[in-house]
Amino acid sequence: MDQSPSPDAPPPPDPDRVAKVAVRVLVAVFAAALVAAVVVGVLVLRG
């Protein structure tokens, strides 16, 4: 298994699309962290 790119490899994605995906991932991670913080806070307050 060599790591050389195959001849029919897709072209590299454009930076604009990469930026959109990165922003979407950051928003998803932030939302997940926010939900986790709220859940932990509720558990601590009730605990």
N, CA, C, O and CB atoms as a CASP TS submission, in Angstrom:
PFRMAT TS
TARGET T0000
AUTHOR 0000-0000-0000
METHOD Language model
MODEL 1
PARENT N/A
ATOM      1  N   MET     1       0.839  -1.207   0.000  1.00  0.00           N
ATOM      2  CA  MET     1       0.000   0.000   0.000  1.00  0.00           C
ATOM      3  C   MET     1       0.875   1.259   0.000  1.00  0.00           C
ATOM      4  O   MET     1       1.334   1.714   1.048  1.00  0.00           O
ATOM      5  CB  MET     1      -0.950   0.005   1.232  1.00  0.00           C
ATOM      6  N   ASP     2       1.091   1.801  -1.179  1.00  0.00           N
ATOM      7  CA  ASP     2       1.857   3.051  -1.238  1.00  0.00           C
ATOM      8  C   ASP     2       0.904   4.243  -1.137  1.00  0.00           C
ATOM      9  O   ASP     2      -0.262   4.168  -1.523  1.00  0.00           O
ATOM     10  CB  ASP     2       2.691   3.129  -2.552  1.00  0.00           C
ATOM     11  N   GLN     3       1.435   5.334  -0.609  1.00  0.00           N
ATOM     12  CA  GLN     3       0.600   6.506  -0.373  1.00  0.00           C
ATOM     13  C   GLN     3       0.582   7.459  -1.572  1.00  0.00           C
ATOM     14  O   GLN     3       0.127   8.596  -1.446  1.00  0.00           O
ATOM     15  CB  GLN     3       1.085   7.243   0.861  1.00  0.00           C
ATOM     16  N   SER     4       1.071   7.011  -2.728  1.00  0.00           N
ATOM     17  CA  SER     4       1.061   7.891  -3.898  1.00  0.00           C
ATOM     18  C   SER     4      -0.378   8.080  -4.387  1.00  0.00           C
ATOM     19  O   SER     4      -1.167   7.136  -4.366  1.00  0.00           O
ATOM     20  CB  SER     4       1.956   7.310  -5.035  1.00  0.00           C
ATOM     21  N   PRO     5      -0.717   9.283  -4.823  1.00  0.00           N
ATOM     22  CA  PRO     5      -2.094   9.536  -5.281  1.00  0.00           C
ATOM     23  C   PRO     5      -2.406   8.738  -6.533  1.00  0.00           C
ATOM     24  O   PRO     5      -1.545   8.583  -7.399  1.00  0.00           O
ATOM     25  CB  PRO     5      -2.310  11.032  -5.550  1.00  0.00           C
ATOM     26  N   SER     6      -3.610   8.238  -6.638  1.00  0.00           N
ATOM     27  CA  SER     6      -4.000   7.450  -7.799  1.00  0.00           C
ATOM     28  C   SER     6      -4.272   8.375  -8.983  1.00  0.00           C
ATOM     29  O   SER     6      -4.600   9.546  -8.787  1.00  0.00           O
ATOM     30  CB  SER     6      -5.245   6.588  -7.483  1.00  0.00           C
ATOM     31  N   PRO     7      -4.142   7.867 -10.203  1.00  0.00           N
ATOM     32  CA  PRO     7      -4.358   8.716 -11.397  1.00  0.00           C
ATOM     33  C   PRO     7      -5.763   9.297 -11.460  1.00  0.00           C
ATOM     34  O   PRO     7      -5.955  10.409 -11.952  1.00  0.00           O
ATOM     35  CB  PRO     7      -4.094   7.914 -12.663  1.00  0.00           C
ATOM     36  N   ASP     8      -6.752   8.546 -10.962  1.00  0.00           N
ATOM     37  CA  ASP     8      -8.138   9.022 -11.038  1.00  0.00           C
ATOM     38  C   ASP     8      -8.574   9.691  -9.730  1.00  0.00           C
ATOM     39  O   ASP     8      -9.757   9.705  -9.391  1.00  0.00           O
ATOM     40  CB  ASP     8      -9.082   7.854 -11.369  1.00  0.00           C
ATOM     41  N   ALA     9      -7.599  10.243  -9.004  1.00  0.00           N
ATOM     42  CA  ALA     9      -7.937  10.911  -7.745  1.00  0.00           C
ATOM     43  C   ALA     9      -8.711  12.192  -8.044  1.00  0.00           C
ATOM     44  O   ALA     9      -8.422  12.883  -9.021  1.00  0.00           O
ATOM     45  CB  ALA     9      -6.654  11.223  -6.917  1.00  0.00           C
ATOM     46  N   PRO    10      -9.697  12.508  -7.198  1.00  0.00           N
ATOM     47  CA  PRO    10     -10.468  13.739  -7.416  1.00  0.00           C
ATOM     48  C   PRO    10      -9.596  14.968  -7.213  1.00  0.00           C
ATOM     49  O   PRO    10      -8.620  14.914  -6.464  1.00  0.00           O
ATOM     50  CB  PRO    10     -11.678  13.794  -6.471  1.00  0.00           C
ATOM     51  N   PRO    11      -9.926  16.065  -7.861  1.00  0.00           N
ATOM     52  CA  PRO    11      -9.127  17.287  -7.699  1.00  0.00           C
ATOM     53  C   PRO    11      -9.231  17.811  -6.276  1.00  0.00           C
ATOM     54  O   PRO    11     -10.230  17.564  -5.600  1.00  0.00           O
ATOM     55  CB  PRO    11      -9.580  18.369  -8.695  1.00  0.00           C
ATOM     56  N   PRO    12      -8.224  18.526  -5.812  1.00  0.00           N
ATOM     57  CA  PRO    12      -8.274  19.052  -4.445  1.00  0.00           C
ATOM     58  C   PRO    12      -9.440  20.013  -4.291  1.00  0.00           C
ATOM     59  O   PRO    12      -9.707  20.805  -5.195  1.00  0.00           O
ATOM     60  CB  PRO    12      -6.952  19.756  -4.081  1.00  0.00           C
ATOM     61  N   PRO    13     -10.139  19.961  -3.168  1.00  0.00           N
ATOM     62  CA  PRO    13     -11.302  20.834  -2.962  1.00  0.00           C
ATOM     63  C   PRO    13     -10.887  22.296  -2.917  1.00  0.00           C
ATOM     64  O   PRO    13      -9.772  22.627  -2.514  1.00  0.00           O
ATOM     65  CB  PRO    13     -12.035  20.460  -1.667  1.00  0.00           C
ATOM     66  N   ASP    14     -11.798  23.165  -3.337  1.00  0.00           N
ATOM     67  CA  ASP    14     -11.482  24.594  -3.344  1.00  0.00           C
ATOM     68  C   ASP    14     -11.520  25.146  -1.915  1.00  0.00           C
ATOM     69  O   ASP    14     -12.282  24.657  -1.080  1.00  0.00           O
ATOM     70  CB  ASP    14     -12.473  25.372  -4.254  1.00  0.00           C
ATOM     71  N   PRO    15     -10.707  26.154  -1.638  1.00  0.00           N
ATOM     72  CA  PRO    15     -10.604  26.703  -0.263  1.00  0.00           C
ATOM     73  C   PRO    15     -11.938  27.192   0.275  1.00  0.00           C
ATOM     74  O   PRO    15     -12.194  27.094   1.475  1.00  0.00           O
ATOM     75  CB  PRO    15      -9.604  27.852  -0.229  1.00  0.00           C
ATOM     76  N   ASP    16     -12.802  27.724  -0.609  1.00  0.00           N
ATOM     77  CA  ASP    16     -14.087  28.251  -0.134  1.00  0.00           C
ATOM     78  C   ASP    16     -14.934  27.133   0.461  1.00  0.00           C
ATOM     79  O   ASP    16     -15.552  27.298   1.513  1.00  0.00           O
ATOM     80  CB  ASP    16     -14.852  28.944  -1.283  1.00  0.00           C
ATOM     81  N   ARG    17     -14.954  25.987  -0.231  1.00  0.00           N
ATOM     82  CA  ARG    17     -15.740  24.863   0.272  1.00  0.00           C
ATOM     83  C   ARG    17     -15.129  24.331   1.570  1.00  0.00           C
ATOM     84  O   ARG    17     -15.849  23.972   2.502  1.00  0.00           O
ATOM     85  CB  ARG    17     -15.823  23.737  -0.789  1.00  0.00           C
ATOM     86  N   VAL    18     -13.806  24.286   1.622  1.00  0.00           N
ATOM     87  CA  VAL    18     -13.132  23.823   2.836  1.00  0.00           C
ATOM     88  C   VAL    18     -13.479  24.734   4.007  1.00  0.00           C
ATOM     89  O   VAL    18     -13.704  24.261   5.122  1.00  0.00           O
ATOM     90  CB  VAL    18     -11.602  23.774   2.629  1.00  0.00           C
ATOM     91  N   ALA    19     -13.523  26.043   3.755  1.00  0.00           N
ATOM     92  CA  ALA    19     -13.855  26.994   4.819  1.00  0.00           C
ATOM     93  C   ALA    19     -15.280  26.765   5.304  1.00  0.00           C
ATOM     94  O   ALA    19     -15.540  26.795   6.507  1.00  0.00           O
ATOM     95  CB  ALA    19     -13.684  28.447   4.327  1.00  0.00           C
ATOM     96  N   LYS    20     -16.207  26.536   4.373  1.00  0.00           N
ATOM     97  CA  LYS    20     -17.601  26.309   4.775  1.00  0.00           C
ATOM     98  C   LYS    20     -17.710  25.052   5.631  1.00  0.00           C
ATOM     99  O   LYS    20     -18.397  25.048   6.652  1.00  0.00           O
ATOM    100  CB  LYS    20     -18.515  26.189   3.534  1.00  0.00           C
ATOM    101  N   VAL    21     -17.033  23.992   5.214  1.00  0.00           N
ATOM    102  CA  VAL    21     -17.072  22.747   5.982  1.00  0.00           C
ATOM    103  C   VAL    21     -16.440  22.952   7.354  1.00  0.00           C
ATOM    104  O   VAL    21     -16.943  22.438   8.353  1.00  0.00           O
ATOM    105  CB  VAL    21     -16.348  21.615   5.221  1.00  0.00           C
ATOM    106  N   ALA    22     -15.340  23.700   7.406  1.00  0.00           N
ATOM    107  CA  ALA    22     -14.667  23.948   8.682  1.00  0.00           C
ATOM    108  C   ALA    22     -15.577  24.724   9.622  1.00  0.00           C
ATOM    109  O   ALA    22     -15.661  24.409  10.809  1.00  0.00           O
ATOM    110  CB  ALA    22     -13.351  24.715   8.461  1.00  0.00           C
ATOM    111  N   VAL    23     -16.258  25.738   9.096  1.00  0.00           N
ATOM    112  CA  VAL    23     -17.179  26.522   9.930  1.00  0.00           C
ATOM    113  C   VAL    23     -18.310  25.632  10.432  1.00  0.00           C
ATOM    114  O   VAL    23     -18.709  25.722  11.593  1.00  0.00           O
ATOM    115  CB  VAL    23     -17.753  27.728   9.137  1.00  0.00           C
ATOM    116  N   ARG    24     -18.824  24.774   9.554  1.00  0.00           N
ATOM    117  CA  ARG    24     -19.918  23.883   9.956  1.00  0.00           C
ATOM    118  C   ARG    24     -19.459  22.941  11.066  1.00  0.00           C
ATOM    119  O   ARG    24     -20.192  22.694  12.023  1.00  0.00           O
ATOM    120  CB  ARG    24     -20.433  23.071   8.745  1.00  0.00           C
ATOM    121  N   VAL    25     -18.234  22.414  10.931  1.00  0.00           N
ATOM    122  CA  VAL    25     -17.697  21.512  11.959  1.00  0.00           C
ATOM    123  C   VAL    25     -17.507  22.259  13.275  1.00  0.00           C
ATOM    124  O   VAL    25     -17.828  21.737  14.342  1.00  0.00           O
ATOM    125  CB  VAL    25     -16.355  20.895  11.499  1.00  0.00           C
ATOM    126  N   LEU    26     -16.979  23.497  13.195  1.00  0.00           N
ATOM    127  CA  LEU    26     -16.774  24.282  14.418  1.00  0.00           C
ATOM    128  C   LEU    26     -18.103  24.553  15.103  1.00  0.00           C
ATOM    129  O   LEU    26     -18.199  24.453  16.326  1.00  0.00           O
ATOM    130  CB  LEU    26     -16.059  25.610  14.103  1.00  0.00           C
ATOM    131  N   VAL    27     -19.129  24.895  14.334  1.00  0.00           N
ATOM    132  CA  VAL    27     -20.449  25.159  14.918  1.00  0.00           C
ATOM    133  C   VAL    27     -20.996  23.891  15.567  1.00  0.00           C
ATOM    134  O   VAL    27     -21.574  23.951  16.652  1.00  0.00           O
ATOM    135  CB  VAL    27     -21.434  25.681  13.840  1.00  0.00           C
ATOM    136  N   ALA    28     -20.818  22.748  14.913  1.00  0.00           N
ATOM    137  CA  ALA    28     -21.316  21.493  15.476  1.00  0.00           C
ATOM    138  C   ALA    28     -20.598  21.164  16.778  1.00  0.00           C
ATOM    139  O   ALA    28     -21.230  20.748  17.749  1.00  0.00           O
ATOM    140  CB  ALA    28     -21.143  20.345  14.472  1.00  0.00           C
ATOM    141  N   VAL    29     -19.281  21.350  16.802  1.00  0.00           N
ATOM    142  CA  VAL    29     -18.510  21.073  18.019  1.00  0.00           C
ATOM    143  C   VAL    29     -18.917  22.026  19.131  1.00  0.00           C
ATOM    144  O   VAL    29     -19.055  21.616  20.283  1.00  0.00           O
ATOM    145  CB  VAL    29     -16.996  21.188  17.746  1.00  0.00           C
ATOM    146  N   PHE    30     -19.109  23.303  18.790  1.00  0.00           N
ATOM    147  CA  PHE    30     -19.512  24.290  19.795  1.00  0.00           C
ATOM    148  C   PHE    30     -20.887  23.946  20.354  1.00  0.00           C
ATOM    149  O   PHE    30     -21.106  24.035  21.562  1.00  0.00           O
ATOM    150  CB  PHE    30     -19.521  25.709  19.191  1.00  0.00           C
ATOM    151  N   ALA    31     -21.814  23.554  19.481  1.00  0.00           N
ATOM    152  CA  ALA    31     -23.157  23.194  19.937  1.00  0.00           C
ATOM    153  C   ALA    31     -23.096  21.968  20.847  1.00  0.00           C
ATOM    154  O   ALA    31     -23.775  21.922  21.873  1.00  0.00           O
ATOM    155  CB  ALA    31     -24.087  22.923  18.732  1.00  0.00           C
ATOM    156  N   ALA    32     -22.291  20.983  20.479  1.00  0.00           N
ATOM    157  CA  ALA    32     -22.173  19.781  21.304  1.00  0.00           C
ATOM    158  C   ALA    32     -21.579  20.121  22.665  1.00  0.00           C
ATOM    159  O   ALA    32     -22.035  19.602  23.685  1.00  0.00           O
ATOM    160  CB  ALA    32     -21.309  18.723  20.598  1.00  0.00           C
ATOM    161  N   ALA    33     -20.573  20.982  22.693  1.00  0.00           N
ATOM    162  CA  ALA    33     -19.965  21.382  23.965  1.00  0.00           C
ATOM    163  C   ALA    33     -20.970  22.152  24.812  1.00  0.00           C
ATOM    164  O   ALA    33     -21.020  21.975  26.029  1.00  0.00           O
ATOM    165  CB  ALA    33     -18.703  22.237  23.723  1.00  0.00           C
ATOM    166  N   LEU    34     -21.767  23.003  24.179  1.00  0.00           N
ATOM    167  CA  LEU    34     -22.771  23.781  24.911  1.00  0.00           C
ATOM    168  C   LEU    34     -23.812  22.855  25.529  1.00  0.00           C
ATOM    169  O   LEU    34     -24.172  23.009  26.695  1.00  0.00           O
ATOM    170  CB  LEU    34     -23.454  24.806  23.979  1.00  0.00           C
ATOM    171  N   VAL    35     -24.292  21.894  24.746  1.00  0.00           N
ATOM    172  CA  VAL    35     -25.277  20.941  25.263  1.00  0.00           C
ATOM    173  C   VAL    35     -24.677  20.137  26.404  1.00  0.00           C
ATOM    174  O   VAL    35     -25.334  19.927  27.424  1.00  0.00           O
ATOM    175  CB  VAL    35     -25.770  19.998  24.144  1.00  0.00           C
ATOM    176  N   ALA    36     -23.444  19.686  26.249  1.00  0.00           N
ATOM    177  CA  ALA    36     -22.791  18.908  27.307  1.00  0.00           C
ATOM    178  C   ALA    36     -22.649  19.746  28.573  1.00  0.00           C
ATOM    179  O   ALA    36     -22.861  19.242  29.675  1.00  0.00           O
ATOM    180  CB  ALA    36     -21.407  18.406  26.841  1.00  0.00           C
ATOM    181  N   ALA    37     -22.292  21.017  28.426  1.00  0.00           N
ATOM    182  CA  ALA    37     -22.140  21.890  29.594  1.00  0.00           C
ATOM    183  C   ALA    37     -23.476  22.072  30.300  1.00  0.00           C
ATOM    184  O   ALA    37     -23.533  22.051  31.530  1.00  0.00           O
ATOM    185  CB  ALA    37     -21.565  23.260  29.181  1.00  0.00           C
ATOM    186  N   VAL    38     -24.545  22.250  29.542  1.00  0.00           N
ATOM    187  CA  VAL    38     -25.874  22.412  30.146  1.00  0.00           C
ATOM    188  C   VAL    38     -26.279  21.137  30.878  1.00  0.00           C
ATOM    189  O   VAL    38     -26.794  21.199  31.995  1.00  0.00           O
ATOM    190  CB  VAL    38     -26.929  22.768  29.068  1.00  0.00           C
ATOM    191  N   VAL    39     -26.050  19.990  30.261  1.00  0.00           N
ATOM    192  CA  VAL    39     -26.410  18.718  30.897  1.00  0.00           C
ATOM    193  C   VAL    39     -25.622  18.530  32.188  1.00  0.00           C
ATOM    194  O   VAL    39     -26.195  18.154  33.211  1.00  0.00           O
ATOM    195  CB  VAL    39     -26.154  17.535  29.937  1.00  0.00           C
ATOM    196  N   VAL    40     -24.328  18.784  32.153  1.00  0.00           N
ATOM    197  CA  VAL    40     -23.501  18.643  33.355  1.00  0.00           C
ATOM    198  C   VAL    40     -23.960  19.626  34.420  1.00  0.00           C
ATOM    199  O   VAL    40     -24.025  19.277  35.599  1.00  0.00           O
ATOM    200  CB  VAL    40     -22.006  18.866  33.025  1.00  0.00           C
ATOM    201  N   GLY    41     -24.278  20.847  34.020  1.00  0.00           N
ATOM    202  CA  GLY    41     -24.757  21.840  34.982  1.00  0.00           C
ATOM    203  C   GLY    41     -26.040  21.400  35.654  1.00  0.00           C
ATOM    204  O   GLY    41     -26.181  21.530  36.870  1.00  0.00           O
ATOM    205  N   VAL    42     -26.971  20.885  34.881  1.00  0.00           N
ATOM    206  CA  VAL    42     -28.240  20.415  35.458  1.00  0.00           C
ATOM    207  C   VAL    42     -27.988  19.254  36.407  1.00  0.00           C
ATOM    208  O   VAL    42     -28.564  19.199  37.493  1.00  0.00           O
ATOM    209  CB  VAL    42     -29.227  19.991  34.344  1.00  0.00           C
ATOM    210  N   LEU    43     -27.128  18.325  36.000  1.00  0.00           N
ATOM    211  CA  LEU    43     -26.841  17.177  36.867  1.00  0.00           C
ATOM    212  C   LEU    43     -26.185  17.636  38.165  1.00  0.00           C
ATOM    213  O   LEU    43     -26.506  17.116  39.234  1.00  0.00           O
ATOM    214  CB  LEU    43     -25.931  16.162  36.142  1.00  0.00           C
ATOM    215  N   VAL    44     -25.279  18.596  38.090  1.00  0.00           N
ATOM    216  CA  VAL    44     -24.601  19.084  39.295  1.00  0.00           C
ATOM    217  C   VAL    44     -25.595  19.813  40.197  1.00  0.00           C
ATOM    218  O   VAL    44     -25.577  19.637  41.416  1.00  0.00           O
ATOM    219  CB  VAL    44     -23.423  20.020  38.921  1.00  0.00           C
ATOM    220  N   LEU    45     -26.454  20.626  39.602  1.00  0.00           N
ATOM    221  CA  LEU    45     -27.425  21.371  40.412  1.00  0.00           C
ATOM    222  C   LEU    45     -28.410  20.414  41.087  1.00  0.00           C
ATOM    223  O   LEU    45     -28.813  20.631  42.230  1.00  0.00           O
ATOM    224  CB  LEU    45     -28.189  22.394  39.538  1.00  0.00           C
ATOM    225  N   ARG    46     -28.789  19.363  40.373  1.00  0.00           N
ATOM    226  CA  ARG    46     -29.747  18.418  40.968  1.00  0.00           C
ATOM    227  C   ARG    46     -29.054  17.466  41.933  1.00  0.00           C
ATOM    228  O   ARG    46     -29.670  16.957  42.870  1.00  0.00           O
ATOM    229  CB  ARG    46     -30.465  17.617  39.871  1.00  0.00           C
ATOM    230  N   GLY    47     -27.755  17.228  41.693  1.00  0.00           N
ATOM    231  CA  GLY    47     -27.034  16.240  42.474  1.00  0.00           C
ATOM    232  C   GLY    47     -26.932  16.636  43.921  1.00  0.00           C
ATOM    233  O   GLY    47     -26.350  15.905  44.722  1.00  0.00           O
TER
END
